[in-house]
Amino acid sequence: MGKIQLNLTLEINIPERGLNVNGILFGLKKANPEIMSSIFKTLLMAIEEKVINELQQRAPNRYRRNGHQHSRILRTSFGQTHYAFAVVQDLTNGKNRVPLRERLQVPKYQQYQDESMESAIGLSIHLSYQRSSFETNRIRGAAASKWTIRRKLFDFSNSQCLFGDMTKIPYRFLMADGTKVQLQGLKGVDLGNHSLRWALASTGEGQPFDFVGIWIDRTWTAIAQDLQKRLHYNGLEVLVSDGESELIQTLRKPGMRLQRCVVHGRRDFPFILYADHLKNKKQTPFINLLDSIPALHFTKESMETLQSKDKSKIRDAIQKTKESFSQIINLLDPEKYPMSRTYITNLSESVYTYLDWWLKKGEWIPHTTNLIENRFSQVKNRIKRIGRRWSDTGLLSWCMATIQKVFYPYQWSMLWKQYLNINKSITLTHLSVSFQWV
């Protein structure tokens, strides 16, 4: 469209005494909405003038100016601007057009422009919608209501945060887990606890895990069917999980190795013993035996330093692991401690997969879901502590946006650029400032 030169004159009152650098910054921050609003309004006027002139030049004697619409409030990230769009009449059919609104794709009947919602939606990932509105209002002096923020987040999530066809990505490792959430129905009816489940996949050793799906109140069977459609499932070699039996039975395809989470294995054992009425000091011998198992103590860092000469060490660790598990299983009477015996038996079948994998392929695979769980803990805290009851669609939309913000922060700005449909933006090419005391 071309370049435009804006002549901006600011007159600033500077106190004689008591001024410090924070006073300057605070004053500029306070004046920023008014300054930016004036620049924005002037740009709208200039672009509108040029658009109408171009329209009349292309079709002489067809369009004539026909006044202005009622003044609208356009709420932006830097405050609000009042603007009355100019109207032209098409003399061939008598209909009115609003050239600037058409050219800039300004939504009708919408005060809060989509650009203004990024910070409020970003805050609502960590805070309630109401608190997000309060904080945005405190910082900017104006904010959308909690219901507007909620609606805008859903719109953003449903248009940008999608899991599509990933069959061309050579994923090798699959990780899955879940938690419970409290859902509500129409008019706040409590629907009780339901499942929130998610899956991630990695292309190989040292590669990050990408979210490949998140589901609410879906069975693992339905989740497996969904993943088999969207992933190259035959390429998956290892399933990493916390040991949930239904999860393993449905997501583990023939030939896929199973790696139980070693952190869950150690952490959950005392609770299983307690369920079998083994309490306090009676648990000690079993817990000590489990803690002595080598496979439960290897770390990612120690695995990355292993070399070919260490293979005998790993074979010994696997053998000792098998022997220790057998010892625990033999000590657990199946009639007295059925739950504990079953738990240890299942744990023993897969906990050292990562050691065996290193022996055969010379690469390490994740042997815990702890890293993902630690990062997901803030998500679960927001779900269960801040806004404890959700609709299934509302929770899913919020989760999809949250995953992008929490796990892929480097993509957040790009997603917003796509959402706002920004192909090009204005750029500042020159800035000069001078002063004169008056």
Buried (B, 14 or more C-beta within 10 A) or exposed (E): EEEEEEEEEEEEEEEEEEEEEEEEEEBEEEEEBEBBBBBBBBEBEBBBEBBBEEBBEEEEEBBEEEEEEEEBEBBBBBBBBEBEBBBBBBEEEEEEBBBBBEBEEBEEEEBBBBBBBBBBBBBBBBBBBBBBBBBBBEEBEBBBEBEBBBBBBBBBBBEBBEBEEBBEBEBBBBBBBBBEBBBBEEEEEEBEEBBBBBBBBBBEBEEEBBBBBBBBBBEBEEBBEBBBEBBBBEBBBBBBBBBBEEBBEBBBEEEBBBBBBBBBBBEBBBEBBBEBEBEEEEBEEBBEBBEBBBBBEBEEEEBEEBEEEBEEEBEEBBEBBBEBBEBBBEBBEEEEBEBBBBBBBBBBEBBBBBBBBBEEEEBBBBBBBBEBBEEBEEBBEBBBEBBEBBBBEBBBBBBBBBBBBBBBEEEBEEBBEEBBEEEEEEEEEEEEEEEEEE
